[in-house]
Amino acid sequence: MTETYTGTCFCGAVAVEATGAPNAMGYCHCESCRHWSAGPVNAFTLWPAAEVKITKGAEHVGTYHKTENSYRKFCTKCGGHVMTDHPPFGMIDVYAAIIPGLAFKPALHVYYAEKVLAVPDGLPKFKDFPEAFGGTGEMMAE
């Protein structure tokens, strides 16, 4: 049986559903994610795009994209962040914080070279992205 996870924006006007299991879970330290999330790090869950859908409030979803790699989705009623569509990778990052039913099990850190908060947790720390996602694959020390 395939698991389905649901989450909402801050006010609940927008609901999202993700089916199956994420392809990856981890932490992003890039400047864009830090500024967008207003935090020192962003916890991500990357799902195949076909497995994520907006089930409520699509008319309240706004989009902002600084680059063609990331289309950030938010609720226009409350400003709550919901997800980021990454078309070049065919994946959608549904922010771990909005999926309370998913057991978040991070496996890596990306863009650790841009960190403002060191996280000594023993997980792999990539300077940017793994090679499979177009990065250098270069690792960094904790």
C-alpha positions in Angstrom: 0.0 0.0 0.0 1.3 3.4 -1.0 1.5 6.0 1.8 0.0 9.5 1.3 1.1 12.5 3.3 -0.7 15.8 3.6 0.3 19.2 4.6 -1.0 22.8 4.6 0.3 26.3 4.5 0.3 28.3 7.7 -3.4 29.2 7.6 -4.6 26.0 6.1 -6.0 27.6 2.9 -3.6 25.6 0.7 -3.3 21.8 1.1 -0.7 19.6 -0.5 -0.6 15.8 -0.9 2.6 13.7 -1.6 2.3 10.0 -2.4 4.9 7.3 -2.0 8.3 8.2 -0.5 10.6 11.1 -1.1 13.6 10.5 -3.4 15.8 12.4 -0.8 15.6 14.2 2.5 18.1 16.5 3.9 19.2 20.1 4.6 19.9 22.9 2.3 22.2 25.7 3.4 22.2 27.9 0.2 21.6 31.6 0.5 18.3 31.4 -1.4 16.8 28.8 0.8 18.0 30.6 3.9 16.5 33.9 2.8 13.3 32.3 1.7 12.8 30.3 4.9 14.0 33.1 7.1 16.1 30.5 8.9 19.8 29.3 8.9 18.9 26.0 7.1 16.0 24.5 5.2 14.8 20.9 5.7 13.8 19.5 2.3 11.9 16.4 1.1 12.3 15.8 -2.7 9.5 14.0 -4.4 8.9 13.0 -8.0 6.8 15.9 -9.5 4.0 13.4 -10.5 3.6 12.4 -6.8 2.8 15.9 -5.5 -0.5 17.7 -6.0 -2.3 20.7 -4.5 -5.6 19.3 -3.2 -7.1 22.5 -1.8 -6.7 26.2 -2.5 -4.9 26.2 -5.8 -6.3 29.7 -6.4 -4.3 30.9 -3.4 -0.9 29.6 -4.6 1.6 32.2 -5.6 4.9 31.5 -7.3 8.2 33.2 -7.2 11.3 32.1 -9.1 14.6 33.8 -8.8 16.2 31.2 -11.1 14.8 28.7 -13.6 15.8 25.9 -11.2 13.4 26.8 -8.4 9.8 27.9 -8.5 8.9 28.6 -4.9 5.2 28.2 -4.0 3.4 30.0 -1.2 0.0 30.9 0.1 -1.2 34.3 -1.0 -3.5 34.5 2.0 -1.0 33.9 4.8 2.3 34.0 3.1 3.1 30.5 4.3 5.7 28.6 2.3 4.5 25.3 0.8 6.9 23.8 -1.7 9.5 24.5 -4.4 9.2 23.0 -7.9 12.5 22.1 -9.5 11.6 21.5 -13.1 15.2 20.6 -14.3 15.2 17.7 -11.8 11.6 16.6 -12.2 11.2 17.0 -8.5 9.3 19.0 -5.9 10.6 20.0 -2.5 7.7 19.8 -0.1 9.1 21.5 3.0 9.6 19.0 5.8 8.0 21.4 8.3 4.6 21.2 6.6 4.3 17.4 6.4 3.8 16.4 10.1 3.0 12.8 9.3 6.3 12.1 7.5 9.2 10.8 9.6 11.9 13.2 8.5 15.1 11.2 8.0 17.8 13.5 6.5 20.6 11.8 4.5 22.8 14.8 3.5 23.5 18.5 3.5 23.7 20.5 0.3 25.4 23.8 -0.3 27.3 23.4 3.0 29.9 25.9 1.6 27.2 28.6 2.2 26.4 27.6 5.7 25.9 30.1 8.5 25.2 27.3 11.0 27.5 24.3 11.4 25.6 21.0 12.0 27.9 18.3 13.3 25.5 15.4 12.7 27.8 12.9 10.8 25.8 13.3 7.6 27.6 13.9 4.3 28.2 17.6 3.6 28.3 18.6 0.0 29.9 21.8 -1.1 27.1 22.3 -3.5 25.1 19.3 -5.0 26.0 15.7 -5.6 27.2 15.0 -9.1 24.0 13.2 -10.0 22.2 16.6 -9.6 24.7 18.6 -11.5 26.9 19.6 -8.7 30.6 19.1 -8.2 30.0 16.2 -5.7 32.8 17.8 -3.6 32.5 16.9 0.1 33.2 19.2 3.0 34.3 18.6 6.6 31.8 19.2 9.4 
